[in-house]
Amino acid sequence: MAIRKSVEETVVVAGERDEWLNRCANGLIAAGFKDVRMGTVLGQVTAAYNKFPTHGELTFTVALSTGRPHSTDAPVNGRA
């Protein structure tokens, strides 16, 4: 029987949105994630992790921060 779990965390980082989209995508590729997809319109980077015994998906949604100028909100959602 498979165990399913979802985790979500929001991080506020300094910098521009597009810069963080590229950083997220490059970091996931360097970490061995497969099928890394970047959607600039929605500000999302999605990647698959498929190594036994863990299979899942990680999604970064990057948006401008409403509370701090020159900052970016980066909610991270992981499902396994």
All heavy atoms as a GROMACS GRO file, in nm:
protein
  600
    1MET      N    1   0.084  -0.117   0.000
    1MET     CA    2   0.000   0.000   0.000
    1MET      C    3   0.090   0.125   0.000
    1MET      O    4   0.184   0.133   0.077
    1MET     CB    5  -0.090   0.000   0.123
    1MET     CG    6  -0.177   0.123   0.131
    1MET     SD    7  -0.318   0.104   0.238
    1MET     CE    8  -0.250   0.148   0.394
    2ALA      N    9   0.059   0.219  -0.084
    2ALA     CA   10   0.137   0.342  -0.096
    2ALA      C   11   0.098   0.442   0.013
    2ALA      O   12  -0.017   0.451   0.053
    2ALA     CB   13   0.114   0.405  -0.233
    3ILE      N   14   0.196   0.512   0.060
    3ILE     CA   15   0.173   0.620   0.157
    3ILE      C   16   0.185   0.751   0.081
    3ILE      O   17   0.284   0.776   0.014
    3ILE     CB   18   0.276   0.615   0.271
    3ILE    CG1   19   0.262   0.484   0.347
    3ILE    CG2   20   0.258   0.734   0.363
    3ILE    CD1   21   0.369   0.461   0.449
    4ARG      N   22   0.083   0.834   0.093
    4ARG     CA   23   0.084   0.963   0.023
    4ARG      C   24   0.092   1.074   0.125
    4ARG      O   25   0.029   1.070   0.229
    4ARG     CB   26  -0.041   0.979  -0.062
    4ARG     CG   27  -0.052   0.871  -0.168
    4ARG     CD   28  -0.163   0.905  -0.265
    4ARG     NE   29  -0.182   0.798  -0.359
    4ARG     CZ   30  -0.116   0.785  -0.473
    4ARG    NH1   31  -0.027   0.874  -0.505
    4ARG    NH2   32  -0.140   0.685  -0.554
    5LYS      N   33   0.171   1.176   0.091
    5LYS     CA   34   0.188   1.287   0.182
    5LYS      C   35   0.212   1.414   0.101
    5LYS      O   36   0.284   1.413   0.003
    5LYS     CB   37   0.306   1.262   0.275
    5LYS     CG   38   0.326   1.370   0.378
    5LYS     CD   39   0.433   1.333   0.476
    5LYS     CE   40   0.442   1.439   0.582
    5LYS     NZ   41   0.542   1.409   0.682
    6SER      N   42   0.150   1.524   0.144
    6SER     CA   43   0.171   1.654   0.082
    6SER      C   44   0.229   1.749   0.186
    6SER      O   45   0.190   1.747   0.302
    6SER     CB   46   0.040   1.712   0.029
    6SER     OG   47  -0.007   1.637  -0.079
    7VAL      N   48   0.322   1.832   0.143
    7VAL     CA   49   0.384   1.931   0.229
    7VAL      C   50   0.389   2.063   0.154
    7VAL      O   51   0.417   2.066   0.035
    7VAL     CB   52   0.528   1.888   0.268
    7VAL    CG1   53   0.596   1.995   0.351
    7VAL    CG2   54   0.526   1.756   0.340
    8GLU      N   55   0.359   2.174   0.223
    8GLU     CA   56   0.367   2.305   0.160
    8GLU      C   57   0.434   2.402   0.255
    8GLU      O   58   0.409   2.402   0.375
    8GLU     CB   59   0.229   2.357   0.122
    8GLU     CG   60   0.237   2.488   0.044
    8GLU     CD   61   0.106   2.527  -0.019
    8GLU    OE1   62   0.026   2.438  -0.052
    8GLU    OE2   63   0.086   2.647  -0.035
    9GLU      N   64   0.522   2.484   0.200
    9GLU     CA   65   0.594   2.584   0.279
    9GLU      C   66   0.611   2.709   0.193
    9GLU      O   67   0.633   2.700   0.073
    9GLU     CB   68   0.731   2.529   0.318
    9GLU     CG   69   0.812   2.622   0.404
    9GLU     CD   70   0.943   2.560   0.448
    9GLU    OE1   71   0.956   2.438   0.446
    9GLU    OE2   72   1.032   2.636   0.483
   10THR      N   73   0.599   2.828   0.255
   10THR     CA   74   0.619   2.954   0.184
   10THR      C   75   0.743   3.023   0.237
   10THR      O   76   0.762   3.036   0.357
   10THR     CB   77   0.498   3.047   0.200
   10THR    OG1   78   0.383   2.981   0.146
   10THR    CG2   79   0.518   3.178   0.126
   11VAL      N   80   0.829   3.065   0.145
   11VAL     CA   81   0.953   3.131   0.178
   11VAL      C   82   0.955   3.266   0.108
   11VAL      O   83   0.916   3.277  -0.007
   11VAL     CB   84   1.074   3.046   0.130
   11VAL    CG1   85   1.205   3.112   0.165
   11VAL    CG2   86   1.066   2.906   0.185
   12VAL      N   87   1.000   3.372   0.178
   12VAL     CA   88   1.016   3.504   0.116
   12VAL      C   89   1.165   3.526   0.095
   12VAL      O   90   1.245   3.516   0.188
   12VAL     CB   91   0.957   3.616   0.204
   12VAL    CG1   92   0.979   3.752   0.138
   12VAL    CG2   93   0.809   3.593   0.226
   13VAL      N   94   1.203   3.553  -0.030
   13VAL     CA   95   1.343   3.569  -0.066
   13VAL      C   96   1.364   3.704  -0.134
   13VAL      O   97   1.272   3.759  -0.195
   13VAL     CB   98   1.388   3.456  -0.160
   13VAL    CG1   99   1.389   3.322  -0.089
   13VAL    CG2  100   1.300   3.447  -0.283
   14ALA      N  101   1.484   3.757  -0.125
   14ALA     CA  102   1.517   3.883  -0.191
   14ALA      C  103   1.552   3.855  -0.337
   14ALA      O  104   1.617   3.756  -0.368
   14ALA     CB  105   1.636   3.948  -0.121
   15GLY      N  106   1.505   3.940  -0.425
   15GLY     CA  107   1.537   3.924  -0.567
   15GLY      C  108   1.413   3.929  -0.654
   15GLY      O  109   1.301   3.937  -0.605
   16GLU      N  110   1.437   3.924  -0.783
   16GLU     CA  111   1.330   3.933  -0.882
   16GLU      C  112   1.271   3.795  -0.912
   16GLU      O  113   1.338   3.693  -0.901
   16GLU     CB  114   1.382   3.997  -1.010
   16GLU     CG  115   1.433   4.140  -0.991
   16GLU     CD  116   1.326   4.235  -0.943
   16GLU    OE1  117   1.210   4.223  -0.990
   16GLU    OE2  118   1.356   4.321  -0.860
   17ARG      N  119   1.146   3.796  -0.955
   17ARG     CA  120   1.070   3.674  -0.981
   17ARG      C  121   1.138   3.586  -1.087
   17ARG      O  122   1.156   3.466  -1.067
   17ARG     CB  123   0.929   3.713  -1.026
   17ARG     CG  124   0.842   3.599  -1.066
   17ARG     CD  125   0.706   3.656  -1.111
   17ARG     NE  126   0.621   3.555  -1.161
   17ARG     CZ  127   0.604   3.528  -1.291
   17ARG    NH1  128   0.666   3.598  -1.382
   17ARG    NH2  129   0.523   3.433  -1.329
   18ASP      N  130   1.174   3.644  -1.202
   18ASP     CA  131   1.232   3.564  -1.311
   18ASP      C  132   1.367   3.504  -1.270
   18ASP      O  133   1.401   3.393  -1.310
   18ASP     CB  134   1.247   3.649  -1.437
   18ASP     CG  135   1.112   3.683  -1.499
   18ASP    OD1  136   1.014   3.612  -1.470
   18ASP    OD2  137   1.105   3.780  -1.575
   19GLU      N  138   1.443   3.577  -1.191
   19GLU     CA  139   1.571   3.526  -1.142
   19GLU      C  140   1.548   3.401  -1.057
   19GLU      O  141   1.619   3.302  -1.069
   19GLU     CB  142   1.639   3.635  -1.058
   19GLU     CG  143   1.765   3.592  -0.988
   19GLU     CD  144   1.816   3.699  -0.893
   19GLU    OE1  145   1.768   3.813  -0.895
   19GLU    OE2  146   1.906   3.664  -0.813
   20TRP      N  147   1.445   3.404  -0.971
   20TRP     CA  148   1.417   3.289  -0.885
   20TRP      C  149   1.357   3.172  -0.961
   20TRP      O  150   1.380   3.056  -0.926
   20TRP     CB  151   1.329   3.331  -0.766
   20TRP     CG  152   1.415   3.391  -0.661
   20TRP    CD1  153   1.432   3.524  -0.635
   20TRP    CD2  154   1.504   3.321  -0.574
   20TRP    NE1  155   1.524   3.541  -0.534
   20TRP    CE2  156   1.570   3.418  -0.495
   20TRP    CE3  157   1.534   3.188  -0.554
   20TRP    CZ2  158   1.664   3.384  -0.399
   20TRP    CZ3  159   1.626   3.154  -0.457
   20TRP    CH2  160   1.691   3.251  -0.381
   21LEU      N  161   1.281   3.198  -1.068
   21LEU     CA  162   1.233   3.088  -1.151
   21LEU      C  163   1.350   3.011  -1.210
   21LEU      O  164   1.353   2.888  -1.207
   21LEU     CB  165   1.144   3.141  -1.264
   21LEU     CG  166   1.000   3.174  -1.228
   21LEU    CD1  167   0.931   3.242  -1.346
   21LEU    CD2  168   0.925   3.049  -1.189
   22ASN      N  169   1.448   3.084  -1.263
   22ASN     CA  170   1.567   3.019  -1.321
   22ASN      C  171   1.648   2.946  -1.215
   22ASN      O  172   1.696   2.836  -1.238
   22ASN     CB  173   1.653   3.122  -1.394
   22ASN     CG  174   1.589   3.168  -1.523
   22ASN    OD1  175   1.528   3.089  -1.594
   22ASN    ND2  176   1.601   3.296  -1.552
   23ARG      N  177   1.664   3.007  -1.098
   23ARG     CA  178   1.738   2.942  -0.989
   23ARG      C  179   1.672   2.811  -0.947
   23ARG      O  180   1.739   2.711  -0.922
   23ARG     CB  181   1.749   3.033  -0.868
   23ARG     CG  182   1.851   3.141  -0.882
   23ARG     CD  183   1.859   3.219  -0.753
   23ARG     NE  184   1.959   3.323  -0.761
   23ARG     CZ  185   1.997   3.395  -0.658
   23ARG    NH1  186   1.944   3.375  -0.539
   23ARG    NH2  187   2.089   3.488  -0.672
   24CYS      N  188   1.539   2.814  -0.935
   24CYS     CA  189   1.465   2.693  -0.896
   24CYS      C  190   1.484   2.582  -0.999
   24CYS      O  191   1.512   2.467  -0.964
   24CYS     CB  192   1.317   2.724  -0.878
   24CYS     SG  193   1.279   2.824  -0.735
   25ALA      N  194   1.467   2.616  -1.126
   25ALA     CA  195   1.479   2.516  -1.232
   25ALA      C  196   1.620   2.459  -1.237
   25ALA      O  197   1.639   2.336  -1.244
   25ALA     CB  198   1.443   2.577  -1.367
   26ASN      N  199   1.722   2.544  -1.230
   26ASN     CA  200   1.860   2.496  -1.234
   26ASN      C  201   1.895   2.411  -1.112
   26ASN      O  202   1.966   2.311  -1.124
   26ASN     CB  203   1.957   2.614  -1.246
   26ASN     CG  204   1.946   2.684  -1.381
   26ASN    OD1  205   1.904   2.625  -1.478
   26ASN    ND2  206   1.983   2.811  -1.384
   27GLY      N  207   1.844   2.449  -0.996
   27GLY     CA  208   1.869   2.371  -0.875
   27GLY      C  209   1.807   2.233  -0.880
   27GLY      O  210   1.867   2.134  -0.837
   28LEU      N  211   1.686   2.224  -0.934
   28LEU     CA  212   1.619   2.094  -0.946
   28LEU      C  213   1.691   2.003  -1.045
   28LEU      O  214   1.706   1.884  -1.020
   28LEU     CB  215   1.473   2.114  -0.988
   28LEU     CG  216   1.383   2.176  -0.880
   28LEU    CD1  217   1.249   2.215  -0.940
   28LEU    CD2  218   1.365   2.082  -0.764
   29ILE      N  219   1.737   2.060  -1.155
   29ILE     CA  220   1.813   1.981  -1.254
   29ILE      C  221   1.942   1.931  -1.191
   29ILE      O  222   1.978   1.813  -1.204
   29ILE     CB  223   1.840   2.065  -1.380
   29ILE    CG1  224   1.709   2.090  -1.455
   29ILE    CG2  225   1.941   1.995  -1.470
   29ILE    CD1  226   1.719   2.196  -1.564
   30ALA      N  227   2.013   2.019  -1.119
   30ALA     CA  228   2.139   1.980  -1.054
   30ALA      C  229   2.118   1.874  -0.946
   30ALA      O  230   2.206   1.792  -0.922
   30ALA     CB  231   2.206   2.103  -0.994
   31ALA      N  232   2.001   1.874  -0.883
   31ALA     CA  233   1.972   1.777  -0.777
   31ALA      C  234   1.922   1.644  -0.831
   31ALA      O  235   1.894   1.552  -0.754
   31ALA     CB  236   1.868   1.835  -0.681
   32GLY      N  237   1.907   1.630  -0.963
   32GLY     CA  238   1.868   1.503  -1.021
   32GLY      C  239   1.720   1.485  -1.046
   32GLY      O  240   1.675   1.375  -1.076
   33PHE      N  241   1.641   1.592  -1.035
   33PHE     CA  242   1.498   1.582  -1.066
   33PHE      C  243   1.481   1.568  -1.217
   33PHE      O  244   1.561   1.619  -1.295
   33PHE     CB  245   1.423   1.706  -1.017
   33PHE     CG  246   1.397   1.706  -0.869
   33PHE    CD1  247   1.497   1.739  -0.779
   33PHE    CD2  248   1.273   1.671  -0.819
   33PHE    CE1  249   1.475   1.739  -0.643
   33PHE    CE2  250   1.249   1.670  -0.682
   33PHE     CZ  251   1.351   1.705  -0.595
   34LYS      N  252   1.378   1.498  -1.257
   34LYS     CA  253   1.349   1.475  -1.399
   34LYS      C  254   1.228   1.556  -1.442
   34LYS      O  255   1.147   1.598  -1.360
   34LYS     CB  256   1.323   1.326  -1.425
   34LYS     CG  257   1.435   1.236  -1.380
   34LYS     CD  258   1.560   1.259  -1.460
   34LYS     CE  259   1.669   1.164  -1.412
   34LYS     NZ  260   1.801   1.211  -1.443
   35ASP      N  261   1.212   1.572  -1.571
   35ASP     CA  262   1.095   1.639  -1.630
   35ASP      C  263   1.072   1.776  -1.566
   35ASP      O  264   0.962   1.807  -1.520
   35ASP     CB  265   0.971   1.550  -1.617
   35ASP     CG  266   0.856   1.597  -1.704
   35ASP    OD1  267   0.882   1.664  -1.805
   35ASP    OD2  268   0.740   1.568  -1.668
   36VAL      N  269   1.177   1.858  -1.559
   36VAL     CA  270   1.168   1.992  -1.501
   36VAL      C  271   1.100   2.083  -1.603
   36VAL      O  272   1.146   2.096  -1.715
   36VAL     CB  273   1.307   2.047  -1.463
   36VAL    CG1  274   1.297   2.188  -1.410
   36VAL    CG2  275   1.373   1.956  -1.361
   37ARG      N  276   0.987   2.142  -1.563
   37ARG     CA  277   0.910   2.230  -1.651
   37ARG      C  278   0.896   2.367  -1.586
   37ARG      O  279   0.862   2.377  -1.468
   37ARG     CB  280   0.771   2.171  -1.677
   37ARG     CG  281   0.774   2.036  -1.745
   37ARG     CD  282   0.635   1.978  -1.767
   37ARG     NE  283   0.552   1.972  -1.647
   37ARG     CZ  284   0.548   1.872  -1.561
   37ARG    NH1  285   0.628   1.770  -1.577
   37ARG    NH2  286   0.466   1.875  -1.458
   38MET      N  287   0.921   2.472  -1.664
   38MET     CA  288   0.909   2.608  -1.613
   38MET      C  289   0.802   2.681  -1.693
   38MET      O  290   0.808   2.686  -1.814
   38MET     CB  291   1.043   2.682  -1.623
   38MET     CG  292   1.038   2.820  -1.564
   38MET     SD  293   1.200   2.899  -1.542
   38MET     CE  294   1.261   2.903  -1.708
   39GLY      N  295   0.703   2.735  -1.622
   39GLY     CA  296   0.597   2.813  -1.685
   39GLY      C  297   0.605   2.957  -1.636
   39GLY      O  298   0.569   2.986  -1.522
   40THR      N  299   0.655   3.046  -1.722
   40THR     CA  300   0.676   3.184  -1.678
   40THR      C  301   0.545   3.261  -1.662
   40THR      O  302   0.539   3.354  -1.581
   40THR     CB  303   0.767   3.259  -1.776
   40THR    OG1  304   0.711   3.250  -1.908
   40THR    CG2  305   0.907   3.200  -1.776
   41VAL      N  306   0.441   3.223  -1.733
   41VAL     CA  307   0.313   3.294  -1.722
   41VAL      C  308   0.254   3.275  -1.582
   41VAL      O  309   0.212   3.371  -1.517
   41VAL     CB  310   0.213   3.248  -1.830
   41VAL    CG1  311   0.078   3.310  -1.809
   41VAL    CG2  312   0.266   3.282  -1.969
   42LEU      N  313   0.252   3.152  -1.534
   42LEU     CA  314   0.200   3.123  -1.400
   42LEU      C  315   0.307   3.137  -1.293
   42LEU      O  316   0.275   3.135  -1.174
   42LEU     CB  317   0.142   2.982  -1.394
   42LEU     CG  318   0.019   2.956  -1.480
   42LEU    CD1  319  -0.023   2.810  -1.469
   42LEU    CD2  320  -0.095   3.047  -1.438
   43GLY      N  321   0.433   3.149  -1.333
   43GLY     CA  322   0.541   3.159  -1.237
   43GLY      C  323   0.564   3.030  -1.162
   43GLY      O  324   0.588   3.030  -1.042
   44GLN      N  325   0.558   2.917  -1.233
   44GLN     CA  326   0.574   2.787  -1.168
   44GLN      C  327   0.687   2.706  -1.229
   44GLN      O  328   0.710   2.710  -1.349
   44GLN     CB  329   0.446   2.705  -1.178
   44GLN     CG  330   0.334   2.757  -1.094
   44GLN     CD  331   0.215   2.664  -1.095
   44GLN    OE1  332   0.190   2.593  -1.191
   44GLN    NE2  333   0.140   2.665  -0.987
   45VAL      N  334   0.755   2.632  -1.143
   45VAL     CA  335   0.853   2.532  -1.184
   45VAL      C  336   0.808   2.400  -1.122
   45VAL      O  337   0.785   2.392  -1.002
   45VAL     CB  338   0.996   2.568  -1.136
   45VAL    CG1  339   1.094   2.459  -1.176
   45VAL    CG2  340   1.039   2.702  -1.191
   46THR      N  341   0.792   2.298  -1.204
   46THR     CA  342   0.747   2.166  -1.159
   46THR      C  343   0.849   2.062  -1.201
   46THR      O  344   0.903   2.069  -1.312
   46THR     CB  345   0.610   2.132  -1.220
   46THR    OG1  346   0.518   2.234  -1.185
   46THR    CG2  347   0.557   2.000  -1.168
   47ALA      N  348   0.876   1.967  -1.112
   47ALA     CA  349   0.972   1.860  -1.142
   47ALA      C  350   0.927   1.730  -1.079
   47ALA      O  351   0.860   1.729  -0.976
   47ALA     CB  352   1.110   1.898  -1.091
   48ALA      N  353   0.967   1.620  -1.141
   48ALA     CA  354   0.934   1.486  -1.092
   48ALA      C  355   1.056   1.425  -1.025
   48ALA      O  356   1.169   1.446  -1.068
   48ALA     CB  357   0.888   1.398  -1.207
   49TYR      N  358   1.031   1.349  -0.918
   49TYR     CA  359   1.136   1.275  -0.848
   49TYR      C  360   1.096   1.129  -0.848
   49TYR      O  361   0.993   1.093  -0.792
   49TYR     CB  362   1.151   1.327  -0.704
   49TYR     CG  363   1.267   1.266  -0.632
   49TYR    CD1  364   1.395   1.315  -0.650
   49TYR    CD2  365   1.249   1.158  -0.546
   49TYR    CE1  366   1.503   1.260  -0.584
   49TYR    CE2  367   1.357   1.102  -0.479
   49TYR     CZ  368   1.484   1.153  -0.499
   49TYR     OH  369   1.590   1.098  -0.434
   50ASN      N  370   1.174   1.046  -0.914
   50ASN     CA  371   1.139   0.905  -0.926
   50ASN      C  372   1.259   0.817  -0.896
   50ASN      O  373   1.325   0.767  -0.986
   50ASN     CB  374   1.087   0.873  -1.067
   50ASN     CG  375   0.959   0.946  -1.098
   50ASN    OD1  376   0.870   0.949  -1.015
   50ASN    ND2  377   0.951   1.007  -1.214
   51LYS      N  378   1.289   0.801  -0.770
   51LYS     CA  379   1.396   0.709  -0.729
   51LYS      C  380   1.338   0.618  -0.622
   51LYS      O  381   1.279   0.665  -0.525
   51LYS     CB  382   1.516   0.786  -0.674
   51LYS     CG  383   1.587   0.864  -0.783
   51LYS     CD  384   1.718   0.919  -0.736
   51LYS     CE  385   1.783   0.993  -0.852
   51LYS     NZ  386   1.906   1.056  -0.815
   52PHE      N  387   1.356   0.489  -0.641
   52PHE     CA  388   1.300   0.392  -0.549
   52PHE      C  389   1.348   0.421  -0.408
   52PHE      O  390   1.467   0.443  -0.388
   52PHE     CB  391   1.340   0.250  -0.593
   52PHE     CG  392   1.276   0.144  -0.509
   52PHE    CD1  393   1.145   0.108  -0.531
   52PHE    CD2  394   1.346   0.083  -0.407
   52PHE    CE1  395   1.086   0.010  -0.454
   52PHE    CE2  396   1.289  -0.013  -0.330
   52PHE     CZ  397   1.158  -0.050  -0.353
   53PRO      N  398   1.265   0.422  -0.310
   53PRO     CA  399   1.123   0.392  -0.306
   53PRO      C  400   1.034   0.517  -0.311
   53PRO      O  401   0.916   0.509  -0.284
   53PRO     CB  402   1.106   0.321  -0.172
   53PRO     CG  403   1.203   0.393  -0.083
   53PRO     CD  404   1.320   0.428  -0.173
   54THR      N  405   1.093   0.633  -0.342
   54THR     CA  406   1.016   0.758  -0.339
   54THR      C  407   0.984   0.804  -0.480
   54THR      O  408   1.071   0.810  -0.565
   54THR     CB  409   1.096   0.868  -0.267
   54THR    OG1  410   1.133   0.822  -0.138
   54THR    CG2  411   1.017   0.995  -0.254
   55HIS      N  412   0.857   0.836  -0.502
   55HIS     CA  413   0.812   0.892  -0.629
   55HIS      C  414   0.722   1.010  -0.596
   55HIS      O  415   0.633   0.999  -0.512
   55HIS     CB  416   0.732   0.789  -0.710
   55HIS     CG  417   0.812   0.669  -0.746
   55HIS    ND1  418   0.896   0.667  -0.853
   55HIS    CD2  419   0.822   0.548  -0.686
   55HIS    CE1  420   0.955   0.549  -0.860
   55HIS    NE2  421   0.911   0.475  -0.760
   56GLY      N  422   0.747   1.124  -0.659
   56GLY     CA  423   0.664   1.240  -0.628
   56GLY      C  424   0.689   1.355  -0.721
   56GLY      O  425   0.758   1.344  -0.822
   57GLU      N  426   0.630   1.468  -0.686
   57GLU     CA  427   0.638   1.589  -0.767
   57GLU      C  428   0.658   1.709  -0.676
   57GLU      O  429   0.603   1.715  -0.566
   57GLU     CB  430   0.508   1.604  -0.846
   57GLU     CG  431   0.508   1.720  -0.942
   57GLU     CD  432   0.380   1.722  -1.023
   57GLU    OE1  433   0.283   1.782  -0.975
   57GLU    OE2  434   0.378   1.664  -1.133
   58LEU      N  435   0.738   1.803  -0.722
   58LEU     CA  436   0.765   1.925  -0.648
   58LEU      C  437   0.727   2.043  -0.734
   58LEU      O  438   0.762   2.046  -0.852
   58LEU     CB  439   0.914   1.930  -0.612
   58LEU     CG  440   0.961   2.041  -0.521
   58LEU    CD1  441   0.899   2.025  -0.382
   58LEU    CD2  442   1.112   2.037  -0.510
   59THR      N  443   0.652   2.138  -0.679
   59THR     CA  444   0.610   2.256  -0.754
   59THR      C  445   0.648   2.382  -0.677
   59THR      O  446   0.614   2.396  -0.560
   59THR     CB  447   0.458   2.256  -0.777
   59THR    OG1  448   0.422   2.138  -0.847
   59THR    CG2  449   0.414   2.377  -0.856
   60PHE      N  450   0.721   2.471  -0.743
   60PHE     CA  451   0.751   2.603  -0.691
   60PHE      C  452   0.660   2.702  -0.762
   60PHE      O  453   0.654   2.702  -0.885
   60PHE     CB  454   0.895   2.645  -0.722
   60PHE     CG  455   0.999   2.570  -0.644
   60PHE    CD1  456   1.055   2.454  -0.694
   60PHE    CD2  457   1.042   2.618  -0.522
   60PHE    CE1  458   1.152   2.386  -0.624
   60PHE    CE2  459   1.140   2.550  -0.451
   60PHE     CZ  460   1.194   2.434  -0.502
   61THR      N  461   0.590   2.786  -0.687
   61THR     CA  462   0.512   2.895  -0.746
   61THR      C  463   0.576   3.024  -0.697
   61THR      O  464   0.578   3.052  -0.578
   61THR     CB  465   0.365   2.889  -0.701
   61THR    OG1  466   0.312   2.761  -0.737
   61THR    CG2  467   0.284   2.998  -0.768
   62VAL      N  468   0.630   3.102  -0.789
   62VAL     CA  469   0.706   3.222  -0.754
   62VAL      C  470   0.623   3.345  -0.790
   62VAL      O  471   0.578   3.359  -0.902
   62VAL     CB  472   0.841   3.223  -0.828
   62VAL    CG1  473   0.923   3.345  -0.789
   62VAL    CG2  474   0.919   3.095  -0.799
   63ALA      N  475   0.601   3.434  -0.691
   63ALA     CA  476   0.521   3.555  -0.712
   63ALA      C  477   0.585   3.671  -0.639
   63ALA      O  478   0.659   3.653  -0.542
   63ALA     CB  479   0.380   3.533  -0.658
   64LEU      N  480   0.557   3.792  -0.684
   64LEU     CA  481   0.607   3.910  -0.616
   64LEU      C  482   0.547   3.918  -0.478
   64LEU      O  483   0.429   3.891  -0.458
   64LEU     CB  484   0.574   4.036  -0.696
   64LEU     CG  485   0.642   4.050  -0.831
   64LEU    CD1  486   0.591   4.175  -0.901
   64LEU    CD2  487   0.792   4.057  -0.815
   65SER      N  488   0.627   3.957  -0.380
   65SER     CA  489   0.581   3.969  -0.243
   65SER      C  490   0.497   4.094  -0.226
   65SER      O  491   0.532   4.200  -0.276
   65SER     CB  492   0.701   3.974  -0.148
   65SER     OG  493   0.657   3.987  -0.015
   66THR      N  494   0.386   4.081  -0.156
   66THR     CA  495   0.300   4.197  -0.133
   66THR      C  496   0.346   4.277  -0.013
   66THR      O  497   0.315   4.394   0.000
   66THR     CB  498   0.155   4.152  -0.110
   66THR    OG1  499   0.151   4.059  -0.002
   66THR    CG2  500   0.098   4.088  -0.234
   67GLY      N  501   0.424   4.217   0.076
   67GLY     CA  502   0.462   4.284   0.200
   67GLY      C  503   0.598   4.351   0.197
   67GLY      O  504   0.625   4.440   0.276
   68ARG      N  505   0.685   4.310   0.105
   68ARG     CA  506   0.820   4.364   0.102
   68ARG      C  507   0.859   4.401  -0.041
   68ARG      O  508   0.848   4.319  -0.131
   68ARG     CB  509   0.919   4.260   0.153
   68ARG     CG  510   0.896   4.221   0.295
   68ARG     CD  511   0.998   4.119   0.338
   68ARG     NE  512   0.971   4.077   0.474
   68ARG     CZ  513   1.016   3.966   0.526
   68ARG    NH1  514   1.088   3.885   0.455
   68ARG    NH2  515   0.989   3.936   0.650
   69PRO      N  516   0.906   4.523  -0.062
   69PRO     CA  517   0.951   4.560  -0.197
   69PRO      C  518   1.078   4.483  -0.234
   69PRO      O  519   1.160   4.452  -0.148
   69PRO     CB  520   0.978   4.710  -0.186
   69PRO     CG  521   0.998   4.736  -0.041
   69PRO     CD  522   0.919   4.632   0.032
   70HIS      N  523   1.093   4.452  -0.361
   70HIS     CA  524   1.208   4.380  -0.415
   70HIS      C  525   1.224   4.242  -0.353
   70HIS      O  526   1.334   4.190  -0.340
   70HIS     CB  527   1.338   4.461  -0.397
   70HIS     CG  528   1.330   4.599  -0.453
   70HIS    ND1  529   1.319   4.623  -0.588
   70HIS    CD2  530   1.326   4.719  -0.391
   70HIS    CE1  531   1.311   4.754  -0.608
   70HIS    NE2  532   1.314   4.814  -0.490
   71SER      N  533   1.113   4.182  -0.312
   71SER     CA  534   1.114   4.047  -0.256
   71SER      C  535   1.018   3.959  -0.334
   71SER      O  536   0.929   4.007  -0.402
   71SER     CB  537   1.074   4.048  -0.109
   71SER     OG  538   1.171   4.115  -0.033
   72THR      N  539   1.036   3.830  -0.321
   72THR     CA  540   0.956   3.733  -0.393
   72THR      C  541   0.904   3.628  -0.295
   72THR      O  542   0.978   3.579  -0.211
   72THR     CB  543   1.043   3.664  -0.501
   72THR    OG1  544   1.092   3.763  -0.590
   72THR    CG2  545   0.963   3.563  -0.579
   73ASP      N  546   0.774   3.597  -0.303
   73ASP     CA  547   0.715   3.486  -0.227
   73ASP      C  548   0.736   3.359  -0.308
   73ASP      O  549   0.708   3.357  -0.428
   73ASP     CB  550   0.566   3.506  -0.204
   73ASP     CG  551   0.535   3.616  -0.103
   73ASP    OD1  552   0.626   3.651  -0.026
   73ASP    OD2  553   0.422   3.666  -0.103
   74ALA      N  554   0.778   3.252  -0.244
   74ALA     CA  555   0.801   3.127  -0.314
   74ALA      C  556   0.736   3.011  -0.239
   74ALA      O  557   0.802   2.941  -0.162
   74ALA     CB  558   0.951   3.103  -0.330
   75PRO      N  559   0.603   2.991  -0.257
   75PRO     CA  560   0.540   2.874  -0.197
   75PRO      C  561   0.590   2.746  -0.265
   75PRO      O  562   0.596   2.739  -0.387
   75PRO     CB  563   0.392   2.893  -0.222
   75PRO     CG  564   0.376   3.034  -0.263
   75PRO     CD  565   0.507   3.076  -0.322
   76VAL      N  566   0.630   2.648  -0.186
   76VAL     CA  567   0.680   2.521  -0.238
   76VAL      C  568   0.584   2.411  -0.196
   76VAL      O  569   0.551   2.399  -0.079
   76VAL     CB  570   0.820   2.491  -0.182
   76VAL    CG1  571   0.872   2.361  -0.237
   76VAL    CG2  572   0.916   2.605  -0.211
   77ASN      N  573   0.534   2.334  -0.293
   77ASN     CA  574   0.441   2.226  -0.265
   77ASN      C  575   0.504   2.096  -0.312
   77ASN      O  576   0.539   2.084  -0.428
   77ASN     CB  577   0.309   2.251  -0.338
   77ASN     CG  578   0.206   2.146  -0.309
   77ASN    OD1  579   0.230   2.028  -0.325
   77ASN    ND2  580   0.090   2.189  -0.266
   78GLY      N  581   0.517   1.999  -0.222
   78GLY     CA  582   0.571   1.870  -0.258
   78GLY      C  583   0.470   1.759  -0.230
   78GLY      O  584   0.404   1.760  -0.128
   79ARG      N  585   0.457   1.667  -0.323
   79ARG     CA  586   0.369   1.551  -0.306
   79ARG      C  587   0.444   1.425  -0.337
   79ARG      O  588   0.512   1.417  -0.437
   79ARG     CB  589   0.248   1.563  -0.399
   79ARG     CG  590   0.143   1.660  -0.348
   79ARG     CD  591   0.029   1.671  -0.444
   79ARG     NE  592   0.068   1.777  -0.538
   79ARG     CZ  593   0.039   1.776  -0.666
   79ARG    NH1  594  -0.029   1.679  -0.718
   79ARG    NH2  595   0.078   1.875  -0.743
   80ALA      N  596   0.430   1.328  -0.251
   80ALA     CA  597   0.495   1.199  -0.276
   80ALA      C  598   0.394   1.089  -0.258
   80ALA      O  599   0.298   1.102  -0.187
   80ALA     CB  600   0.612   1.179  -0.180
   0.00000   0.00000   0.00000
